Protein backbone atom coordinates (compact mmCIF):
# COMPACT_ATOMS: atom_id res chain seq x y z
CA UNK A 1 0.00 0.00 0.00
CA UNK A 2 1.33 3.42 -0.86
CA UNK A 3 2.31 5.54 2.13
CA UNK A 4 0.45 8.75 2.93
CA UNK A 5 1.82 11.76 4.72
CA UNK A 6 -1.36 12.32 6.74
CA UNK A 7 -3.11 9.93 9.11
CA UNK A 8 -5.48 7.62 7.33
CA UNK A 9 -9.07 8.73 7.47
CA UNK A 10 -12.20 6.75 6.83
CA UNK A 11 -14.19 8.02 3.88
CA UNK A 12 -17.90 7.56 3.36
CA UNK A 13 -18.67 5.23 0.47
CA UNK A 14 -17.57 7.56 -2.36
CA UNK A 15 -19.14 7.20 -5.76
CA UNK A 16 -17.79 7.76 -9.22
CA UNK A 17 -19.35 10.21 -11.61
CA UNK A 18 -19.95 7.31 -13.95
CA UNK A 19 -22.40 5.54 -11.68
CA UNK A 20 -23.82 5.18 -8.23
CA UNK A 21 -21.80 2.25 -6.94
CA UNK A 22 -20.23 3.19 -3.58
CA UNK A 23 -16.56 3.58 -2.72
CA UNK A 24 -14.75 4.61 -5.79
CA UNK A 25 -12.18 3.32 -8.11
CA UNK A 26 -12.00 3.72 -12.21
CA UNK A 27 -10.67 2.18 -15.88
CA UNK A 28 -7.21 0.84 -18.23
CA UNK A 29 -5.03 -1.93 -21.14
CA UNK A 30 -1.24 -3.43 -22.24
CA UNK A 31 1.02 -5.62 -24.33
CA UNK A 32 4.72 -5.73 -25.02
CA UNK A 33 7.79 -6.94 -26.88
CA UNK A 34 10.09 -8.41 -24.28
CA UNK A 35 8.87 -11.52 -22.51
CA UNK A 36 9.74 -10.25 -19.05
CA UNK A 37 8.25 -6.84 -19.81
CA UNK A 38 5.06 -8.42 -21.08
CA UNK A 39 4.79 -10.59 -18.00
CA UNK A 40 4.99 -7.59 -15.71
CA UNK A 41 2.78 -5.38 -17.87
CA UNK A 42 5.40 -2.67 -18.38
CA UNK A 43 5.35 -2.82 -22.17
CA UNK A 44 3.10 -0.68 -24.35
CA UNK A 45 1.02 -1.58 -27.37
CA UNK A 46 3.23 -1.95 -30.43
CA UNK A 47 3.07 -3.09 -34.01
CA UNK A 48 -0.17 -4.75 -35.10
CA UNK A 49 -1.64 -4.76 -31.61
CA UNK A 50 -1.99 -0.98 -31.60
CA UNK A 51 -4.59 -1.07 -34.33
CA UNK A 52 -7.28 -2.79 -32.33
CA UNK A 53 -10.10 -1.80 -34.64
CA UNK A 54 -8.18 -2.10 -37.91
CA UNK A 55 -9.54 -4.44 -40.55
CA UNK A 56 -8.25 -7.93 -39.95
CA UNK A 57 -6.04 -9.58 -42.52
CA UNK A 58 -7.95 -12.87 -42.61
CA UNK A 59 -10.60 -14.48 -40.40
CA UNK A 60 -9.14 -16.10 -37.32
CA UNK A 61 -10.70 -19.36 -38.46
CA UNK A 62 -7.98 -19.50 -41.11
CA UNK A 63 -5.39 -19.45 -38.35
CA UNK A 64 -7.03 -21.39 -35.54
CA UNK A 65 -8.47 -24.73 -36.57
CA UNK A 66 -11.85 -25.78 -35.29
CA UNK A 67 -12.19 -28.15 -32.37
CA UNK A 68 -9.02 -28.89 -30.41
CA UNK A 69 -6.59 -29.57 -33.24
CA UNK A 70 -3.39 -27.52 -33.20
CA UNK A 71 -2.16 -25.38 -36.06
CA UNK A 72 1.56 -24.45 -35.85
CA UNK A 73 1.98 -20.82 -36.82
CA UNK A 74 5.35 -20.50 -38.48
CA UNK A 75 4.70 -17.76 -41.02
CA UNK A 76 5.16 -14.18 -39.81
CA UNK A 77 1.99 -13.03 -41.56
CA UNK A 78 -0.01 -15.74 -39.79
CA UNK A 79 1.44 -14.70 -36.44
CA UNK A 80 0.69 -11.03 -37.10
CA UNK A 81 -2.85 -11.97 -38.08
CA UNK A 82 -3.26 -13.99 -34.88
CA UNK A 83 -2.14 -11.04 -32.74
CA UNK A 84 -4.39 -8.63 -34.68
CA UNK A 85 -7.39 -10.92 -34.27
CA UNK A 86 -6.82 -11.42 -30.56
CA UNK A 87 -6.33 -7.68 -30.10
CA UNK A 88 -9.60 -7.00 -31.89
CA UNK A 89 -11.22 -9.64 -29.69
CA UNK A 90 -10.01 -7.82 -26.57
CA UNK A 91 -11.05 -4.47 -27.96
CA UNK A 92 -14.56 -5.71 -28.73
CA UNK A 93 -14.75 -7.14 -25.24
CA UNK A 94 -14.33 -3.69 -23.68
CA UNK A 95 -18.00 -2.99 -24.35
CA UNK A 96 -19.20 -6.16 -22.59
CA UNK A 97 -20.42 -6.45 -19.01
CA UNK A 98 -19.68 -9.66 -17.13
CA UNK A 99 -18.52 -11.35 -13.94
CA UNK A 100 -15.89 -14.07 -14.30
CA UNK A 101 -14.77 -16.41 -11.52
CA UNK A 102 -11.38 -18.15 -11.40
CA UNK A 103 -9.48 -20.75 -9.46
CA UNK A 104 -5.82 -19.83 -8.88
CA UNK A 105 -2.80 -22.10 -8.48
CA UNK A 106 -3.09 -22.22 -4.69
CA UNK A 107 -6.78 -23.15 -4.84
CA UNK A 108 -8.03 -19.67 -3.90
CA UNK A 109 -10.79 -17.90 -5.81
CA UNK A 110 -10.67 -14.70 -7.82
CA UNK A 111 -13.23 -12.55 -9.62
CA UNK A 112 -12.91 -10.27 -12.63
CA UNK A 113 -15.89 -7.95 -13.08
CA UNK A 114 -16.31 -5.53 -15.96
CA UNK A 115 -18.98 -2.98 -16.79
CA UNK A 116 -19.02 -1.99 -20.44
CA UNK A 117 -20.54 1.51 -20.37
CA UNK A 118 -19.26 3.46 -18.58
CA UNK A 119 -16.20 1.24 -18.52
CA UNK A 120 -15.22 -0.02 -15.07
CA UNK A 121 -13.19 -3.06 -14.13
CA UNK A 122 -12.38 -4.84 -10.87
CA UNK A 123 -9.87 -7.61 -10.09
CA UNK A 124 -10.71 -9.20 -6.75
CA UNK A 125 -8.47 -11.70 -4.93
CA UNK A 126 -8.17 -13.10 -1.43
CA UNK A 127 -4.98 -11.04 -1.08
CA UNK A 128 -6.35 -7.72 -2.36
CA UNK A 129 -8.16 -5.96 -5.16
CA UNK A 130 -7.59 -3.46 -7.94
CA UNK A 131 -10.59 -1.44 -9.11
CA UNK A 132 -10.51 1.12 -11.88
CA UNK A 133 -13.46 3.43 -12.38
CA UNK A 134 -13.84 6.40 -14.70
CA UNK A 135 -12.32 9.04 -12.40
CA UNK A 136 -10.49 7.12 -9.70
CA UNK A 137 -8.55 3.99 -8.81
CA UNK A 138 -8.91 1.80 -5.74
CA UNK A 139 -6.06 -0.45 -4.54
CA UNK A 140 -6.66 -2.72 -1.57
CA UNK A 141 -4.61 -5.05 0.58
CA UNK A 142 -5.74 -7.20 3.48
CA UNK A 143 -6.65 -4.39 5.87
CA UNK A 144 -6.67 -1.08 3.99
CA UNK A 145 -7.37 0.55 0.64
CA UNK A 146 -5.95 3.58 -1.14
CA UNK A 147 -8.22 5.73 -3.28
CA UNK A 148 -6.47 7.89 -5.89
CA UNK A 149 -7.36 10.07 -8.86
CA UNK A 150 -7.06 8.49 -12.25
CA UNK A 151 -4.81 10.62 -14.50
CA UNK A 152 -6.61 12.03 -17.56
CA UNK A 153 -3.90 10.64 -19.86
CA UNK A 154 -4.59 7.16 -18.47
CA UNK A 155 -8.02 6.73 -20.02
CA UNK A 156 -6.80 4.87 -23.12
CA UNK A 157 -4.32 2.70 -21.23
CA UNK A 158 -4.79 -0.93 -20.16
CA UNK A 159 -5.31 -1.91 -16.51
CA UNK A 160 -2.25 -1.41 -14.32
CA UNK A 161 -0.57 -4.82 -14.56
CA UNK A 162 1.76 -4.07 -11.62
CA UNK A 163 -1.21 -3.22 -9.41
CA UNK A 164 -3.07 -6.36 -10.49
CA UNK A 165 0.07 -8.38 -9.82
CA UNK A 166 0.38 -6.93 -6.33
CA UNK A 167 -3.29 -7.49 -5.55
CA UNK A 168 -3.14 -11.09 -6.77
CA UNK A 169 0.22 -11.81 -5.13
CA UNK A 170 1.50 -12.42 -8.67
CA UNK A 171 -0.89 -15.30 -9.35
CA UNK A 172 -2.89 -13.74 -12.19
CA UNK A 173 -2.33 -12.07 -15.57
CA UNK A 174 -4.55 -9.55 -17.34
CA UNK A 175 -5.80 -10.31 -20.84
CA UNK A 176 -3.52 -7.57 -22.17
CA UNK A 177 -0.48 -9.15 -20.53
CA UNK A 178 -1.38 -12.49 -22.08
CA UNK A 179 -1.68 -10.88 -25.51
CA UNK A 180 1.66 -9.12 -25.00
CA UNK A 181 3.35 -12.43 -24.23
CA UNK A 182 1.91 -13.99 -27.38
CA UNK A 183 3.03 -11.01 -29.46
CA UNK A 184 6.55 -11.14 -27.99
CA UNK A 185 6.80 -14.84 -28.83
CA UNK A 186 5.58 -14.17 -32.36
CA UNK A 187 8.43 -11.70 -32.86
CA UNK A 188 11.08 -14.03 -31.41
CA UNK A 189 13.11 -16.12 -33.89
CA UNK A 190 12.92 -19.84 -33.20
CA UNK A 191 9.72 -19.66 -31.16
CA UNK A 192 6.85 -22.05 -31.79
CA UNK A 193 3.18 -21.06 -31.60
CA UNK A 194 0.12 -23.25 -32.09
CA UNK A 195 -3.54 -22.27 -31.92
CA UNK A 196 -6.58 -24.16 -30.66
CA UNK A 197 -10.17 -23.46 -29.74
CA UNK A 198 -11.68 -24.74 -26.50
CA UNK A 199 -14.72 -24.33 -24.31
CA UNK A 200 -13.80 -23.35 -20.75
CA UNK A 201 -16.50 -22.97 -18.09
CA UNK A 202 -19.04 -22.77 -20.91
CA UNK A 203 -17.19 -19.99 -22.74
CA UNK A 204 -15.81 -20.49 -26.22
CA UNK A 205 -12.13 -19.54 -26.01
CA UNK A 206 -9.16 -19.16 -28.31
CA UNK A 207 -5.96 -20.67 -26.98
CA UNK A 208 -2.33 -20.31 -27.99
CA UNK A 209 0.43 -22.71 -27.01
CA UNK A 210 3.83 -20.99 -26.92
CA UNK A 211 7.45 -22.05 -26.62
CA UNK A 212 9.86 -19.14 -26.82
CA UNK A 213 13.23 -18.96 -25.08
CA UNK A 214 12.55 -19.63 -21.39
CA UNK A 215 8.81 -19.18 -21.81
CA UNK A 216 6.50 -22.17 -22.26
CA UNK A 217 2.79 -21.70 -21.68
CA UNK A 218 -0.73 -22.09 -22.96
CA UNK A 219 -2.88 -18.95 -22.80
CA UNK A 220 -6.62 -18.86 -23.52
CA UNK A 221 -8.91 -15.86 -23.97
CA UNK A 222 -12.69 -15.96 -24.14
CA UNK A 223 -14.47 -14.50 -27.15
CA UNK A 224 -15.52 -11.70 -24.77
CA UNK A 225 -11.86 -10.74 -24.32
CA UNK A 226 -11.42 -12.00 -20.75
CA UNK A 227 -8.71 -14.40 -19.56
CA UNK A 228 -9.99 -17.98 -19.76
CA UNK A 229 -6.91 -19.83 -18.53
CA UNK A 230 -3.15 -19.67 -18.34
CA UNK A 231 -0.72 -22.41 -17.49
CA UNK A 232 3.05 -22.33 -17.71
CA UNK A 233 6.11 -20.12 -17.28
CA UNK A 234 6.35 -16.55 -18.58
CA UNK A 235 9.00 -14.00 -17.74
CA UNK A 236 10.55 -16.33 -15.19
CA UNK A 237 7.30 -16.75 -13.24
CA UNK A 238 4.93 -19.72 -13.16
CA UNK A 239 1.22 -18.99 -13.46
CA UNK A 240 -1.75 -21.30 -13.38
CA UNK A 241 -5.36 -20.18 -13.25
CA UNK A 242 -8.60 -21.13 -14.96
CA UNK A 243 -12.09 -19.77 -15.48
CA UNK A 244 -14.70 -21.60 -13.37
CA UNK A 245 -17.84 -19.48 -13.76
CA UNK A 246 -19.32 -16.81 -16.02
CA UNK A 247 -22.29 -14.44 -15.90
CA UNK A 248 -23.18 -11.89 -18.58
CA UNK A 249 -23.69 -9.12 -16.04
CA UNK A 250 -21.98 -7.53 -13.07
CA UNK A 251 -22.92 -9.41 -9.91
CA UNK A 252 -22.74 -7.91 -6.42
CA UNK A 253 -20.74 -4.76 -5.65
CA UNK A 254 -17.26 -5.43 -7.08
CA UNK A 255 -16.46 -1.75 -7.58
CA UNK A 256 -16.92 -0.89 -3.90
CA UNK A 257 -14.59 -0.67 -0.94
CA UNK A 258 -14.72 -3.97 1.01
CA UNK A 259 -16.81 -3.73 4.15
CA UNK A 260 -14.91 -2.71 7.28
CA UNK A 261 -11.68 -1.83 5.47
CA UNK A 262 -9.81 1.41 6.26
CA UNK A 263 -9.52 3.80 3.30
CA UNK A 264 -6.77 6.36 2.65
CA UNK A 265 -8.15 9.02 0.32
CA UNK A 266 -5.36 10.41 -1.86
CA UNK A 267 -7.51 11.93 -4.56
CA UNK A 268 -6.34 15.38 -5.66
CA UNK A 269 -9.84 16.81 -5.23
CA UNK A 270 -11.84 14.53 -2.92
CA UNK A 271 -15.53 14.88 -3.60
CA UNK A 272 -18.56 12.92 -2.41
CA UNK A 273 -19.38 12.16 -6.07
C-alpha positions as CSV (number, residue, x, y, z in Angstrom):
1,X,0.0,0.0,0.0
2,X,1.3,3.4,-0.9
3,X,2.3,5.5,2.1
4,X,0.5,8.7,2.9
5,X,1.8,11.8,4.7
6,X,-1.4,12.3,6.7
7,X,-3.1,9.9,9.1
8,X,-5.5,7.6,7.3
9,X,-9.1,8.7,7.5
10,X,-12.2,6.8,6.8
11,X,-14.2,8.0,3.9
12,X,-17.9,7.6,3.4
13,X,-18.7,5.2,0.5
14,X,-17.6,7.6,-2.4
15,X,-19.1,7.2,-5.8
16,X,-17.8,7.8,-9.2
17,X,-19.3,10.2,-11.6
18,X,-19.9,7.3,-13.9
19,X,-22.4,5.5,-11.7
20,X,-23.8,5.2,-8.2
21,X,-21.8,2.2,-6.9
22,X,-20.2,3.2,-3.6
23,X,-16.6,3.6,-2.7
24,X,-14.8,4.6,-5.8
25,X,-12.2,3.3,-8.1
26,X,-12.0,3.7,-12.2
27,X,-10.7,2.2,-15.9
28,X,-7.2,0.8,-18.2
29,X,-5.0,-1.9,-21.1
30,X,-1.2,-3.4,-22.2
31,X,1.0,-5.6,-24.3
32,X,4.7,-5.7,-25.0
33,X,7.8,-6.9,-26.9
34,X,10.1,-8.4,-24.3
35,X,8.9,-11.5,-22.5
36,X,9.7,-10.3,-19.0
37,X,8.3,-6.8,-19.8
38,X,5.1,-8.4,-21.1
39,X,4.8,-10.6,-18.0
40,X,5.0,-7.6,-15.7
41,X,2.8,-5.4,-17.9
42,X,5.4,-2.7,-18.4
43,X,5.3,-2.8,-22.2
44,X,3.1,-0.7,-24.3
45,X,1.0,-1.6,-27.4
46,X,3.2,-1.9,-30.4
47,X,3.1,-3.1,-34.0
48,X,-0.2,-4.7,-35.1
49,X,-1.6,-4.8,-31.6
50,X,-2.0,-1.0,-31.6
51,X,-4.6,-1.1,-34.3
52,X,-7.3,-2.8,-32.3
53,X,-10.1,-1.8,-34.6
54,X,-8.2,-2.1,-37.9
55,X,-9.5,-4.4,-40.6
56,X,-8.3,-7.9,-39.9
57,X,-6.0,-9.6,-42.5
58,X,-8.0,-12.9,-42.6
59,X,-10.6,-14.5,-40.4
60,X,-9.1,-16.1,-37.3
61,X,-10.7,-19.4,-38.5
62,X,-8.0,-19.5,-41.1
63,X,-5.4,-19.5,-38.3
64,X,-7.0,-21.4,-35.5
65,X,-8.5,-24.7,-36.6
66,X,-11.9,-25.8,-35.3
67,X,-12.2,-28.1,-32.4
68,X,-9.0,-28.9,-30.4
69,X,-6.6,-29.6,-33.2
70,X,-3.4,-27.5,-33.2
71,X,-2.2,-25.4,-36.1
72,X,1.6,-24.5,-35.9
73,X,2.0,-20.8,-36.8
74,X,5.4,-20.5,-38.5
75,X,4.7,-17.8,-41.0
76,X,5.2,-14.2,-39.8
77,X,2.0,-13.0,-41.6
78,X,0.0,-15.7,-39.8
79,X,1.4,-14.7,-36.4
80,X,0.7,-11.0,-37.1
81,X,-2.8,-12.0,-38.1
82,X,-3.3,-14.0,-34.9
83,X,-2.1,-11.0,-32.7
84,X,-4.4,-8.6,-34.7
85,X,-7.4,-10.9,-34.3
86,X,-6.8,-11.4,-30.6
87,X,-6.3,-7.7,-30.1
88,X,-9.6,-7.0,-31.9
89,X,-11.2,-9.6,-29.7
90,X,-10.0,-7.8,-26.6
91,X,-11.0,-4.5,-28.0
92,X,-14.6,-5.7,-28.7
93,X,-14.8,-7.1,-25.2
94,X,-14.3,-3.7,-23.7
95,X,-18.0,-3.0,-24.4
96,X,-19.2,-6.2,-22.6
97,X,-20.4,-6.5,-19.0
98,X,-19.7,-9.7,-17.1
99,X,-18.5,-11.3,-13.9
100,X,-15.9,-14.1,-14.3
101,X,-14.8,-16.4,-11.5
102,X,-11.4,-18.1,-11.4
103,X,-9.5,-20.8,-9.5
104,X,-5.8,-19.8,-8.9
105,X,-2.8,-22.1,-8.5
106,X,-3.1,-22.2,-4.7
107,X,-6.8,-23.1,-4.8
108,X,-8.0,-19.7,-3.9
109,X,-10.8,-17.9,-5.8
110,X,-10.7,-14.7,-7.8
111,X,-13.2,-12.6,-9.6
112,X,-12.9,-10.3,-12.6
113,X,-15.9,-8.0,-13.1
114,X,-16.3,-5.5,-16.0
115,X,-19.0,-3.0,-16.8
116,X,-19.0,-2.0,-20.4
117,X,-20.5,1.5,-20.4
118,X,-19.3,3.5,-18.6
119,X,-16.2,1.2,-18.5
120,X,-15.2,0.0,-15.1
121,X,-13.2,-3.1,-14.1
122,X,-12.4,-4.8,-10.9
123,X,-9.9,-7.6,-10.1
124,X,-10.7,-9.2,-6.7
125,X,-8.5,-11.7,-4.9
126,X,-8.2,-13.1,-1.4
127,X,-5.0,-11.0,-1.1
128,X,-6.4,-7.7,-2.4
129,X,-8.2,-6.0,-5.2
130,X,-7.6,-3.5,-7.9
131,X,-10.6,-1.4,-9.1
132,X,-10.5,1.1,-11.9
133,X,-13.5,3.4,-12.4
134,X,-13.8,6.4,-14.7
135,X,-12.3,9.0,-12.4
136,X,-10.5,7.1,-9.7
137,X,-8.5,4.0,-8.8
138,X,-8.9,1.8,-5.7
139,X,-6.1,-0.5,-4.5
140,X,-6.7,-2.7,-1.6
141,X,-4.6,-5.1,0.6
142,X,-5.7,-7.2,3.5
143,X,-6.6,-4.4,5.9
144,X,-6.7,-1.1,4.0
145,X,-7.4,0.5,0.6
146,X,-5.9,3.6,-1.1
147,X,-8.2,5.7,-3.3
148,X,-6.5,7.9,-5.9
149,X,-7.4,10.1,-8.9
150,X,-7.1,8.5,-12.2
151,X,-4.8,10.6,-14.5
152,X,-6.6,12.0,-17.6
153,X,-3.9,10.6,-19.9
154,X,-4.6,7.2,-18.5
155,X,-8.0,6.7,-20.0
156,X,-6.8,4.9,-23.1
157,X,-4.3,2.7,-21.2
158,X,-4.8,-0.9,-20.2
159,X,-5.3,-1.9,-16.5
160,X,-2.2,-1.4,-14.3
161,X,-0.6,-4.8,-14.6
162,X,1.8,-4.1,-11.6
163,X,-1.2,-3.2,-9.4
164,X,-3.1,-6.4,-10.5
165,X,0.1,-8.4,-9.8
166,X,0.4,-6.9,-6.3
167,X,-3.3,-7.5,-5.6
168,X,-3.1,-11.1,-6.8
169,X,0.2,-11.8,-5.1
170,X,1.5,-12.4,-8.7
171,X,-0.9,-15.3,-9.4
172,X,-2.9,-13.7,-12.2
173,X,-2.3,-12.1,-15.6
174,X,-4.5,-9.6,-17.3
175,X,-5.8,-10.3,-20.8
176,X,-3.5,-7.6,-22.2
177,X,-0.5,-9.2,-20.5
178,X,-1.4,-12.5,-22.1
179,X,-1.7,-10.9,-25.5
180,X,1.7,-9.1,-25.0
181,X,3.4,-12.4,-24.2
182,X,1.9,-14.0,-27.4
183,X,3.0,-11.0,-29.5
184,X,6.5,-11.1,-28.0
185,X,6.8,-14.8,-28.8
186,X,5.6,-14.2,-32.4
187,X,8.4,-11.7,-32.9
188,X,11.1,-14.0,-31.4
189,X,13.1,-16.1,-33.9
190,X,12.9,-19.8,-33.2
191,X,9.7,-19.7,-31.2
192,X,6.8,-22.1,-31.8
193,X,3.2,-21.1,-31.6
194,X,0.1,-23.2,-32.1
195,X,-3.5,-22.3,-31.9
196,X,-6.6,-24.2,-30.7
197,X,-10.2,-23.5,-29.7
198,X,-11.7,-24.7,-26.5
199,X,-14.7,-24.3,-24.3
200,X,-13.8,-23.3,-20.8
201,X,-16.5,-23.0,-18.1
202,X,-19.0,-22.8,-20.9
203,X,-17.2,-20.0,-22.7
204,X,-15.8,-20.5,-26.2
205,X,-12.1,-19.5,-26.0
206,X,-9.2,-19.2,-28.3
207,X,-6.0,-20.7,-27.0
208,X,-2.3,-20.3,-28.0
209,X,0.4,-22.7,-27.0
210,X,3.8,-21.0,-26.9
211,X,7.5,-22.0,-26.6
212,X,9.9,-19.1,-26.8
213,X,13.2,-19.0,-25.1
214,X,12.6,-19.6,-21.4
215,X,8.8,-19.2,-21.8
216,X,6.5,-22.2,-22.3
217,X,2.8,-21.7,-21.7
218,X,-0.7,-22.1,-23.0
219,X,-2.9,-18.9,-22.8
220,X,-6.6,-18.9,-23.5
221,X,-8.9,-15.9,-24.0
222,X,-12.7,-16.0,-24.1
223,X,-14.5,-14.5,-27.1
224,X,-15.5,-11.7,-24.8
225,X,-11.9,-10.7,-24.3
226,X,-11.4,-12.0,-20.7
227,X,-8.7,-14.4,-19.6
228,X,-10.0,-18.0,-19.8
229,X,-6.9,-19.8,-18.5
230,X,-3.2,-19.7,-18.3
231,X,-0.7,-22.4,-17.5
232,X,3.0,-22.3,-17.7
233,X,6.1,-20.1,-17.3
234,X,6.4,-16.6,-18.6
235,X,9.0,-14.0,-17.7
236,X,10.5,-16.3,-15.2
237,X,7.3,-16.8,-13.2
238,X,4.9,-19.7,-13.2
239,X,1.2,-19.0,-13.5
240,X,-1.7,-21.3,-13.4
241,X,-5.4,-20.2,-13.2
242,X,-8.6,-21.1,-15.0
243,X,-12.1,-19.8,-15.5
244,X,-14.7,-21.6,-13.4
245,X,-17.8,-19.5,-13.8
246,X,-19.3,-16.8,-16.0
247,X,-22.3,-14.4,-15.9
248,X,-23.2,-11.9,-18.6
249,X,-23.7,-9.1,-16.0
250,X,-22.0,-7.5,-13.1
251,X,-22.9,-9.4,-9.9
252,X,-22.7,-7.9,-6.4
253,X,-20.7,-4.8,-5.6
254,X,-17.3,-5.4,-7.1
255,X,-16.5,-1.7,-7.6
256,X,-16.9,-0.9,-3.9
257,X,-14.6,-0.7,-0.9
258,X,-14.7,-4.0,1.0
259,X,-16.8,-3.7,4.2
260,X,-14.9,-2.7,7.3
261,X,-11.7,-1.8,5.5
262,X,-9.8,1.4,6.3
263,X,-9.5,3.8,3.3
264,X,-6.8,6.4,2.7
265,X,-8.2,9.0,0.3
266,X,-5.4,10.4,-1.9
267,X,-7.5,11.9,-4.6
268,X,-6.3,15.4,-5.7
269,X,-9.8,16.8,-5.2
270,X,-11.8,14.5,-2.9
271,X,-15.5,14.9,-3.6
272,X,-18.6,12.9,-2.4
273,X,-19.4,12.2,-6.1
